[in-house]
Amino acid sequence: MYSYWEKKYWFGQTDFTIVGSGIVGLLTAIYLKQKHPKASIKILEREAVPKGASTKNAGFACFGTIGELLDDMTTMDEQEVANTLALRYKGLELLRSTVSDNKLGFKLSGGYEVFSDLKRYEQCAEAISKMNRMVYSVLGLSHTFQSQSCALPNTYSQMICNQYEGELNPVYLVLALREQARALGVNIYSGFVVEGWEKAGSKIGISLQHCELQLKTKTLVLATNAFTNKLLAQLDVIPKRNQVLVSQPLGRRLDGTYHYDKGYVYFRNIDNRVLIGGARNIDPITESTSTYGSNDKIVQHLTEFAQRHIASDFEVQYQWSGIIATGSSKSPIVKEQSENVFVAARLGGMGVAIGAQVAKQVVDLIG
Ligand SMILES: Cc1cc2nc3c(=O)[nH]c(=O)nc-3n(C[C@H](O)[C@H](O)[C@H](O)COP(=O)(O)OP(=O)(O)OC[C@H]3O[C@@H](n4cnc5c(N)ncnc54)[C@H](O)[C@@H]3O)c2cc1C
């Protein structure tokens, strides 16, 4: 039996209820509160702390390598590729205007695309001028991509640098957003697993796991990314798992963020260790899952890659997986699913970059 207090304050009606306390859920709450200071806002998170992609990612503040952009152009038209790139860059700008660089642990360290051989390098190097024109046309940035020498072992001697890319600390980001949301008066409830909702008069009644009471809200926002298809099976959201490894301390650092093989493999420095992740393209069927877990084939591939191309003494000291949301398009889903029920999801491997823009878009859509 719930007490009077619990019924009134836990389950009492709220203006806006957001499901998911990852980057998008937290930023949506912050932008809603800034727009509607008097509104009551709850975030419902199923875990004790957010357990999606937002604190499991690599922390690349990136907006596209030439290899990735050329690959995108095989399935998307050039304007769509340019728009996605602009969304990523503007998303990072918006994020950095919402949270200070210091609180994000942000460094403009540069992004580098490395290659195994001359042929792969040339395919991308030939597109440098074209891609620089494209970036200039949508963002006004000059000389974004430049070729420079690469000192990594067993790689081609040249790599392509994107001088406007950087890195941040994903947990710093989420902590800063939680602090900001709470300071604005947003209530973040943990351990509230949303199972569904229904229209209840002019409100929406939200059903929770192991709870006979419904939460009432005027507007519901699903910021559940890769897990959205458990709540809305018909939505074009396909969960994909990503493996991440971190080495022992190596006593030397690798400056910048690195991409290889169209962005499928990525690596960077953290605390003088190497973080390396990705390679889900070598076992795409096994990795098409929303269940966390290891993949020996990918772990071995990433370990061998790191030993050959980054540090021969690389050993795995930390390992985890995270779940991203993909679909038939690389664009995020921001829409009103049904009356007063909104979705802001499917951020692919770009949510650090586009999360703020996606949150802003859903807040604009809500009105
Ligand atoms: C390994 C990895 C590396 C990545 N690297 C980068 C990178 O370097 N740069 C970049 O830009 N992007 C990167 N990404 C992508 C980025 O992390 C995501 O796009 C972004 O975090 C998505 O944020 P989100 O808030 O939409 O979703 P999430 O962070 O997944 O949050 C969704 C939240 O909803 C909660 N939830 C789900 N269902 C329910 C329910 N029924 N009831 C209540 N709560 C629920 C979950 O517990 C979770 O906390 C990476 C992702 C992974 C997995």
The ligand as a Tripos MOL2 file, in Angstrom:
@<TRIPOS>MOLECULE
LIG
   53    58     1     0     0
SMALL
NO_CHARGES

@<TRIPOS>ATOM
      1 C1         30.6030    1.6550  -27.1460 C.3       1 LIG1
      2 C2         30.0100    2.9280  -27.6390 C.ar      1 LIG1
      3 C3         30.8470    3.9330  -28.1160 C.ar      1 LIG1
      4 C4         30.2940    5.1430  -28.5570 C.ar      1 LIG1
      5 N1         31.1430    6.1620  -28.8780 N.ar      1 LIG1
      6 C5         30.6110    7.3670  -29.2240 C.ar      1 LIG1
      7 C6         31.4620    8.4590  -29.4750 C.ar      1 LIG1
      8 O1         32.6730    8.3550  -29.3100 O.2       1 LIG1
      9 N2         30.9110    9.6360  -29.8830 N.ar      1 LIG1
     10 C7         29.5670    9.7690  -30.0390 C.ar      1 LIG1
     11 O2         29.1200   10.8530  -30.4700 O.2       1 LIG1
     12 N3         28.7230    8.7610  -29.7440 N.ar      1 LIG1
     13 C8         29.2090    7.5800  -29.3400 C.ar      1 LIG1
     14 N4         28.3750    6.5410  -29.0310 N.ar      1 LIG1
     15 C9         26.9270    6.7540  -29.1400 C.3       1 LIG1
     16 C10        26.3610    7.5180  -27.9290 C.3       1 LIG1
     17 O3         26.9180    7.0400  -26.7230 O.3       1 LIG1
     18 C11        24.8280    7.3460  -27.9060 C.3       1 LIG1
     19 O4         24.2940    7.7200  -29.1670 O.3       1 LIG1
     20 C12        24.1750    8.2050  -26.8470 C.3       1 LIG1
     21 O5         24.7520    7.9600  -25.5820 O.3       1 LIG1
     22 C13        22.6760    7.9500  -26.7790 C.3       1 LIG1
     23 O6         22.1700    8.6640  -25.6900 O.3       1 LIG1
     24 P1         20.6490    8.4640  -25.2630 P.3       1 LIG1
     25 O7         20.4110    9.3470  -24.0940 O.co2     1 LIG1
     26 O8         19.7800    8.6340  -26.4580 O.co2     1 LIG1
     27 O9         20.5220    6.9200  -24.8850 O.3       1 LIG1
     28 P2         21.1160    6.0500  -23.7040 P.3       1 LIG1
     29 O10        22.3620    6.6130  -23.1490 O.co2     1 LIG1
     30 O11        21.1680    4.6590  -24.2060 O.co2     1 LIG1
     31 O12        20.0150    6.2070  -22.5560 O.3       1 LIG1
     32 C14        18.7760    5.5580  -22.5710 C.3       1 LIG1
     33 C15        18.3760    5.3600  -21.1190 C.3       1 LIG1
     34 O13        17.0360    4.8800  -21.0800 O.3       1 LIG1
     35 C16        16.9330    3.9700  -20.0090 C.3       1 LIG1
     36 N5         15.7630    3.1230  -20.2820 N.ar      1 LIG1
     37 C17        15.5980    2.2940  -21.3460 C.ar      1 LIG1
     38 N6         14.3980    1.6970  -21.2880 N.ar      1 LIG1
     39 C18        13.7750    2.1720  -20.1670 C.ar      1 LIG1
     40 C19        12.5050    1.9280  -19.5720 C.ar      1 LIG1
     41 N7         11.6250    1.0780  -20.1020 N.pl3     1 LIG1
     42 N8         12.1750    2.5830  -18.4120 N.ar      1 LIG1
     43 C20        13.0620    3.4730  -17.8500 C.ar      1 LIG1
     44 N9         14.2810    3.7220  -18.3810 N.ar      1 LIG1
     45 C21        14.6380    3.0900  -19.5250 C.ar      1 LIG1
     46 C22        18.2520    3.2180  -20.0380 C.3       1 LIG1
     47 O14        18.5520    2.5840  -18.8010 O.3       1 LIG1
     48 C23        19.2380    4.3390  -20.3940 C.3       1 LIG1
     49 O15        19.8210    4.9100  -19.2310 O.3       1 LIG1
     50 C24        28.8770    5.3210  -28.5920 C.ar      1 LIG1
     51 C25        28.0430    4.3050  -28.1420 C.ar      1 LIG1
     52 C26        28.6020    3.1070  -27.6660 C.ar      1 LIG1
     53 C27        27.6840    2.0290  -27.1560 C.3       1 LIG1
@<TRIPOS>BOND
     1     1     2 1
     2     2     3 ar
     3     2    52 ar
     4     3     4 ar
     5     4     5 ar
     6     4    50 ar
     7     5     6 ar
     8     6     7 ar
     9     6    13 1
    10     7     8 2
    11     7     9 ar
    12     9    10 ar
    13    10    11 2
    14    10    12 ar
    15    12    13 ar
    16    13    14 ar
    17    14    15 1
    18    14    50 ar
    19    15    16 1
    20    16    17 1
    21    16    18 1
    22    18    19 1
    23    18    20 1
    24    20    21 1
    25    20    22 1
    26    22    23 1
    27    23    24 1
    28    24    25 2
    29    24    26 1
    30    24    27 1
    31    27    28 1
    32    28    29 2
    33    28    30 1
    34    28    31 1
    35    31    32 1
    36    32    33 1
    37    33    34 1
    38    33    48 1
    39    34    35 1
    40    35    36 1
    41    35    46 1
    42    36    37 ar
    43    36    45 ar
    44    37    38 ar
    45    38    39 ar
    46    39    40 ar
    47    39    45 ar
    48    40    41 1
    49    40    42 ar
    50    42    43 ar
    51    43    44 ar
    52    44    45 ar
    53    46    47 1
    54    46    48 1
    55    48    49 1
    56    50    51 ar
    57    51    52 ar
    58    52    53 1
@<TRIPOS>SUBSTRUCTURE
     1 LIG1         1 GROUP 0 **** ****
